[in-house]
Amino acid sequence: MSGSGQDRDEHPASGIVVSPRPRRRWGRRVLLAAGAMVGVPLLAGGGVLLAMLAGPVDVTPLVHLFLPVTVEGGGHGQPPRGRLDVGHAQLRWNSLRDGLTSPVLLELTDVRILDAQNRVADSLASGAIALDALPLFRGGLSLTDLRVTGAQIALRRDAQGNIDLDLPGEASGKGGGFPPIGIKHLRRLVLAQTHMVLRDDVTGQVWTVDPVDADLTPVVVKRRHGLSGALTLGMTGAPADSATSVLPVSLHLSARGELSADQALHWHVTLDPVTPAGFVSLAPELKKVQAPIGLDADVILQAGKRAWYMMPREAVAHIALGTGEIRAAGSTLYPQNGQATLHMTLGEQTKAGWPAHLSLDSFAVQLRPPPQPVVVPVAQEGSVQSATTSFAASASTPSSNETPLPPPVLTATGAVDWRDLAVPGAMTGTLDTGLSDVPFDRVADYWPAKAAKGARRWVSRNITAGTIENVHVRLGIGPDRTGKSPDVVSVSGGLDGKGMDVHWLRPIAPIKGLDAHLEFVDLKTIRIDFAHGYQPTTRTLASVGTTGSGRLEVQPGSMIISDLDKKDQIGTIEIGLNGDLRDHFALLSEQRLHILSKHPLPFDHPRGYGAVHFTLSLPLIASVTTDQMTLNGHAHLTHVHLGNVALQRNVDGGTLDSDVTMHGMTFTGGGVFSHIPADVKGMIDFDRVAPGQAVDHIVTHLHLTPETVAAAGIPVQDHVSGRAELQVDYSVIKQAHDRLALDLNLKQAGIHIPLWSKAPGQPTTVHADLQLEGGNIVSASGIRAQGPDLDVNGEAHLRPGRVPELDVPAFRVGRSTGSATLFLPKRTWEPITVRIRANDLDLSPLVETNTAAEPAGKATTLHVPQAASGKVSGPPQRPWVIDLKADHIYYGRDKRIGGVDAYFDHNGVRIERMRFAMTEPSVAQVDIVPDGNRRKLVADIPDFGQLLDRMGVTDMMVGGHAVFHGHFDDQQPTAPFKGALKLSPFTIRHAPGALLVARSLSIYGWLNSRDHSEFEVQRFEMPVKFADGVLHIRDGRAGNGALGATLEGPVDLDKGTMQLSGTIVPAFAINEIPGEIPGVGHLLAPEKGGGLLAVKFALDGRIDKPAFSVEPLTIFLPGILRNMF
């Protein structure tokens, strides 16, 4: 084998010679490639590191190779929504100074986030990020220092509550390619000149955070992390558009924290006044606080056992409150200003919970009255009516004679505890509250609606006046039934009330002027101890006999309101009331008490003094039955007067003792019956009794003497002697007629009167058995009066199908003789008819008293009966008819009228139709006839002067045919009359001298006067109006050609007096001419029928003897000047 064969190999089959492989060259190339791939980056990195040893290295070209980088992906097939771009970047590593473990500092400027259209969406002026060097070699980022300056960031919260960059386009849910960033080793965070905007799609608001300045340094205590440093935060919120109804709000907060020597983190936080309601979109509960609140707080944080961060252990907050309104516990309070200090301590958080204690060290709020609606009328177009618009205004101003109380100050202290702050509603504690003086009618403004709701409802509704003083209420706070919300679980304390008005049982008038102490026994019970004060009464009960108001003095007592936690409360009142008997009965007659309202008194017009003490228990509801009420009372009555006890007579000077329960009332005593000594005993049963049993039963024994009878209003001293006995037995029977038995025994009496007389010892009796129904007689039997020269017997005829009648076929009493029949229809709309046929009828005892007893100089009266006038008084009564014919009717001892034929038809309201005619002492006739809604009256007296003379009214008038006509307006309750009196010529005899002088001022009058002591009246017209017994004359005219007169003024017919004024017009025929001039006539002659020159006069005093006076100087005051002086 040659040496060349050593370099080649031959293939044994083919004979081909194959050259050997270059193994060493290929391995060398692989090693070179691997070294380049590893070595070049290392050399580059090493070069960068070596460069950073000398100073910062600009890595902008290198960074731009990878920018912009996606930070927010887009939708499917869409470009990225956000990409990050950097204008300039440089690296800094101070390893030579700080060692190889020192962080690498990446400094960036002009950092931008671009949207899909390459527009700048967010920016950062400059920033510095300190990165831990070792994680860089592992492909991660670990921040140790972060500094940001001039950031402009826009964020958005979507409808699901997610917060992201505010970039256009649809989000893909994919982020960018950033490596994970750790902040566990962060040693400092600095933010400066940062501006952020958050658009909130949930609330429709735009939140602007500016400034955000922070210099925060993490601290670690026992492996628990915290922050120290300083933070300043400003934030404003505004509606995103005009359609969003939220209030603009701003907030400024500053805080500073540092780690103390005891390894506790102390933070001091200051919050400028802010209105929490502006953040309602973030927390709906904040809507309740619409008042600015400022905060100055110190918070201490310490390392705990569970959380990786430091936990708060103690906080002290000083709160300042401004003007606004706060809704809490179901009510709205209106603070003016306030201060509060809270101290909170928190325990160690464990598996069982996180306990906490909060104490309210001080709380004082100056409240203001709630705004009141002011109603402003707003005219509505096209309508005469007006609408109203309400605006908020301050509380109404008190009357000038009251000194208003200043707005109250609410104070409070208290403490609450939580077993676990995770359940904030499950708190327990107490709250002690106080309130300065406040009117009771404003208590609901300051008493939270959910604090002792039942007590608040009762007090605010039923104590309507007075002043609250010394308020101290302790509320116990605990979880409600759900355990999730706090509630008031107990209440104690109370208040003093001054001058209170207390509605103890509506609609009864409240007790007024009470001084009381109100105590909250518990959530279910209030106790009120009171003294002084008075109970107003309204005397509307018909049997009281008077209207108007009264009062009962309240004696010391109490009222307990229980079951405040239920819909209906129970009231137990123990009270003493002293005062007028009328007011006692008026109170017992209240509908709510169901005592006298359903059981009328068997008498009326009560008077006297009563000392009453009672205990009443009943539910405080609208409709109360007697079964639900308990009453026990005793009354001691003195100086008692009871009207219409029997025979329409009264009891006076009585002393009664009465006991009353819900079942009835009994009374015994004595007094004077119509000035007659009497003994009385009675009972009133309030229970349901069987038909035929007595409901009321009163027996009265009267001891009659001339003196007592005279005191009763019957002047019998000169006609009666001795004594008599009268028994009145009255019973009210259920479902039957009331019974009244009268027995008068006159045996021991001597009687001497013009109608009848007897000597003592002569038996004389009067008896009647009456049955009554609704106050009306339905049966009368045993009617008799028998004695010497006295014989009256009557009987009632009650025949089926016929009108009941009482027939007195003949009566003989003194000079009165005749017969009478009384018809009593059972149907209430049919009239009671009285028919009298008499030869002589003596009515003088009915129309006048003994003239010798009349005061000297008493005026003659011309009273018009109410039935004749038509005035409506009360509800319609039973109609009646009187048919009377009498030869003579005596209306006085020696005064009579004759030839009387009269008919009176009363429809229950007024005399609807009347005919009255007489022939003596002068012919006269009066007729009243219906005329639609009016009644026409015509009175015709041929000789008016003769009638006045013979009836003893006046003898000054001679002649004169009087025609009086007019009508009553029955559409009005008073049925006023309007008419006119016209007289034919008549003469005034013995005319006053002043009148004669005035007549003689006219030559015509002086020449034509035939008798200088008389005055002739040729015309007399007097329009009149009549109402309530007073005749009003207006534009009355009288006179003759020589002298005219005008007249006006009232004439009181009931009192027999007049107060007339007018003018006397001399030379009337000429003097009246200026008054007829058109346009100025009323100035030259202001009186209708007057003249240019006239003398004013007055006619005052009694009708039968008037005083006439003249003002002669008024003749010099022409026309309207007379009425000016």
C-alpha positions, 0 to 999 in steps of 0.5 A, a space after each residue: 500500500 502506497 502512501 497515497 492510499 492512506 488519504 482515500 477510501 475505496 468503496 468495495 462494491 462500486 470502486 468509487 473512491 470517497 474522500 474523508 469528512 471535515 469534522 473539525 471545521 463544522 464543529 468550529 462553525 457551530 461554536 462560533 455561531 453559538 458564541 455570537 448569539 450569546 456573546 453579542 447580546 452579552 457584549 451589548 448588554 455589558 456595553 450598556 451596563 458599562 455605559 450606565 456606569 459612566 452615566 445615563 444611556 439614551 435607549 430611545 432608538 432601541 425602545 422605538 424598535 418595539 413601539 408603539 406597543 399594544 396596551 388595549 386590544 380591539 375587537 375582532 378584525 379591528 386595530 388595537 384600541 390603545 397603544 403605548 408610545 414613548 418620545 424619549 427613554 434613558 436608563 440609569 444605574 448607579 451600581 458603582 455608587 450603590 452596589 450591584 443590587 441598586 435598582 435600574 432607573 428608567 426615565 421616560 418623557 413624552 409618554 402617550 397612549 394612542 387610540 385606534 386613529 393614532 390620536 393621543 388619548 392619555 399622556 405623561 409629561 415625564 416619569 421615572 421607574 426604578 426597577 429591581 435589577 435581578 428580576 430584569 434578568 428573569 424577564 420580569 419587572 419589579 418596581 421599587 420607585 415610581 415617580 409621575 409628573 404631568 399625567 393626563 389620564 381619561 377613564 370610563 366606568 361602564 354599565 357593569 361597573 368595570 373601570 378602564 381607559 376611556 378609548 373609542 371602539 369595542 373592547 376585546 378583553 385582551 391587554 398588551 404584551 407587558 410582562 408582569 409588574 410587581 410592587 412588593 418591593 416598592 419603596 416610594 411613590 411620587 405623583 405630581 401635577 396629575 389630572 384624571 377624568 372618569 366618565 361614569 356611565 352608571 351615574 351619568 357623571 364626570 369625575 375630575 381628580 385634580 390635583 393628585 399630589 402624593 409622596 408615599 413611602 411604604 413601611 413594614 412593621 412585623 411583615 405588615 405593610 402600610 404607607 407613610 408620607 403625604 397626600 393631597 386629593 382634589 375631586 369634582 363631580 358634575 353631570 355628564 349632560 343636561 339630562 342628568 339630574 345630579 348635583 355638582 360636588 367638589 372635595 378636597 382632602 389632605 393627609 399626612 402619615 408617619 411611623 412613630 417610635 412605637 411602630 404605629 402608623 399615625 395619619 392626620 386627615 383633613 377634609 374640607 367641608 363637602 356635601 355628602 349627597 353629591 356622592 349619591 351615585 357612589 353610595 345611595 345612602 349619602 343622599 340623606 346628608 344634604 349639609 356640608 361636613 368638614 372633618 379633622 381626624 387622627 387615625 392610628 394603624 398597627 400591625 395585626 395578625 390576619 391581614 398583610 396590611 396594617 389595620 386601624 386601631 383608633 380614630 378620633 374625628 372632629 366634625 363640623 356641620 354646616 347649614 343644610 338638611 339631614 334625613 335620619 331615622 325617618 325624619 329630616 333635620 335642618 341644621 344651622 351649624 354644629 360640632 361633634 367629636 367621635 372616638 372609635 377604637 377597633 379590636 383585633 380582627 379574628 375569625 369571629 369578627 372585627 369588634 369596634 367601639 364608637 363613642 360620641 364624646 360631644 355633639 351640639 347642633 344648632 337647628 333651624 325651623 323646617 321651611 314652610 310652604 308659601 302659597 302664592 296665587 298665580 292667575 290662570 289665563 281664561 279663568 277668574 280662579 287662581 292657582 297656587 304655587 308653593 315655595 320653601 320659606 322660613 317658618 311663620 313669624 309668631 304674633 307680635 305679642 309673643 316672644 318667639 323661642 330661638 331655634 333649638 340646640 340639639 345635644 347628644 352623647 353616647 356609645 355603640 359597639 359592634 361585634 363585627 364591623 362586617 355587619 354594621 347594622 348589628 350595633 348595640 349602645 345608648 344615645 343620650 339626647 337633649 334639646 333646648 326649649 322648643 314649642 310643642 307644636 314643633 316637636 315633630 320637626 326635631 323628633 326623629 320619626 323612627 325614634 319611639 314612633 308611637 310616642 312621637 306620633 301621640 305627642 306630636 298629634 295631641 300636644 299642640 301648644 306649650 313649651 318643652 323644657 329640660 328634655 333628656 331622652 336616652 335611646 337604647 340602640 340595637 339590631 332590628 328583627 332582621 339583624 341587619 339594620 339598627 333600631 331603637 330598642 328602649 327609651 327612657 327619660 322625659 321632659 317638662 312641659 309648660 303651658 301645654 294643650 293636651 288632646 286627651 280624647 279627640 275631638 274633645 277640646 284639649 286641656 290647656 295651660 297644663 304644666 306637666 312632666 312627661 316620662 317615657 316609661 318604655 317604648 310602649 308607655 308614656 306617663 304624664 303627671 300634670 297640674 294647673 291648666 284647664 279643660 275648655 268646654 263648648 256648651 252645645 248641649 241643648 239642655 245646658 241652655 246656653 252657648 259659648 265656651 267655658 272652662 274647668 280647672 284641672 286638679 293634679 292628675 295623670 294620664 298613662 298612654 300605653 300600647 304605643 307599639 300598636 295601632 291603637 293606644 289605651 288611655 287611662 286618665 285620672 283627673 280632678 276637674 273643678 268648675 261651673 256645672 254647665 261645663 261639667 255637663 258639657 264635657 259629659 255630653 261629648 259624643 266620644 264619651 258616650 255618656 250624656 250624648 246618648 242619655 239626655 239629661 232630664 233637666 236643662 240649664 244647669 248651673 252651679 259649682 262642681 268638684 269632680 274626680 274621675 278615672 277614665 280608661 278607654 282606647 284612643 280610637 275614632 269609634 269607642 263603645 261603652 263596653 270598651 270604656 271604664 269610668 268611675 267618678 264622684 261629683 260634689 255639686 254646690 250652688 246647683 241650678 237645674 232648669 225644667 226639672 218639672 213643670 218647666 220649673 227650676 231647682 236653685 241653691 241645691 247641693 247634690 252628690 252624684 256618682 257616675 259610672 258607665 252604667 248610670 248616675 245617681 244623685 241626691 240632695 236638696 235645693 230650691 225648686 223655682 225658689 221653693 224649698 225642695 228635696 230631690 232624689 233621682 237616677 239615670 240608667 245608662 245600661 240597656 233596660 227592659 221595655 217598661 222599666 224606668 230609665 230616669 226617675 226623679 221625685 221632687 217634694 216642694 214646700 210652698 209658702 207665699 214668700 217662696 212662690 213670690 220668689 219664684 216669679 209669682 207675686 202672691 204675697 198679697 193674695 196667698 197665705 199659709 203653705 202648700 205642698 207639691 209633689 212632682 214625680 217624673 219617670 222616663 220609661 223605655 219604649 213607653 210614654 214618660 210619666 209625670 204626675 202632679 199633685 198640689 195640696 192647697 188646704 193650708 193655703 189662703 188664696 185671694 186673687 181677682 179670679 178666685 179666692 179661698 180661706 185656709 182650711 178649705 180643701 183645694 187640690 189640683 191634679 194631673 196625670 200626663 204621659 209624654 213622648 218626646 216632650 209632647 203630651 200624648 195622654 192627659 187624664 185626671 185633669 182637675 182643679 177643684 175648690 171654692 169658686 173654681 171648677 175646671 175639668 178636662 179630659 183627653 179624647 184619643 179615638 182611633 182614626 181621629 185627631 186626639 183632642 183635649 176638651 175643656 167643655 166649660 171653665 170658670 176661673 174668675 171673670 174668664 168663662 168659656 170653653 176650649 178644645 185642643 187638637 193634638 194630631 199624631 203626625 208631626 207635620 200636622 198642626 196642633 189646633 187650639 179653638 177657644 170660644 169665650 165670652 170674657 177671656 182674661 189674658 192679663 196674667 199672661 201679658 203683664 205683671 202687676 203695674 204697681 210693681 213696675 219701675 217708675 218711668 218704664 217705657 211703653 213697649 211694642 214687642 213684636 213676637 218672634 213667631 210673627 216676625 218669621 225669624 228662624 230660631 233652631 230647627 222646625 218645630 211642631 206647627 200649630 193653629 189658634 182659632 179664637 173668637 171672644 167678645 172681650 179679651 182683657 190684656 190688663 186689669 182695665 184694658 181690653 179689646 173687643 170683637 176679636 176674631 183671630 186666626 193664627 197658622 204657624 207652620 213650625 218655623 213662623 206664622 205663615 198666615 194670620 188674620 186679626 181683626 177687632 172693633 174695639 178700641 178702634 177698628 183695625 185689621 192685620 193680614 199675613 198671606 204667603 206670596 211665593 218665597 215671601 209673606 205679604 203683610 198688610 195692616 189697615 188702621 183707619 184712625 191711627 191716632 185714636 188707636 194709639 191714644 186708647 191703647 195708652 201709647 200716646 195722645 199727641 197724634 190726631 187722625 191719620 189713616 195708616 196703611 202699613 204694607 210690605 213683605 218678609 223675606 223668608 229665604 233668609 233665616 231672620 226673615 227681615 221685613 221691608 215695607 213702608 208706612 203711609 199716613 193720610 194727613 194728621 195733626 200733632 197736638 202739643 207739638 214741641 216748641 222747637 218744631 213750631 218755631 221751625 214751622 214759623 220760619 216760613 211765612 207761608 207756614 206762619 200765616 196758614 197755622 190755625 192752632 199755634 200749638 198744633 202741627 199739621 202733617 199733610 204727607 207722611 211716607 216712611 220706608 222701614 226695615 225690621 229685624 230682631 225687634 228693631 225698626 229701621 227707618 230710612 229716607 222717611 219724609 213728612 211735612 207740609 208746604 211750609 215745613 218739610 222733614 226727613 227722618 231716619 234711624 232705629 226704633 227699638 220696639 222691644 225696649 220702647 225706645 227710639 233714636 231718630 234723626 233728620 232735617 227740618 226744611 223750612 219753606 219746603 215748597 221753595 227750598 226743595 227745588 235745588 235738590 232737583 237739579 240734575 247732577 248737583 242736586 245730591 250736593 245741594 240737598 243730600 237728604 232724599 226729600 230735603 232742601 238746600 237749607 235745613 235744620 238738623 233735629 233728633 228724636 230720642 228716648 221713650 216712644 211714649 215721651 220722646 225728647 225732641 232736640 234741634 240744631 238751629 245753627 245747621 241752617 247756615 250750612 247749606 247742602 252737603 256741608 250739614 253732614 260734615 259738621 
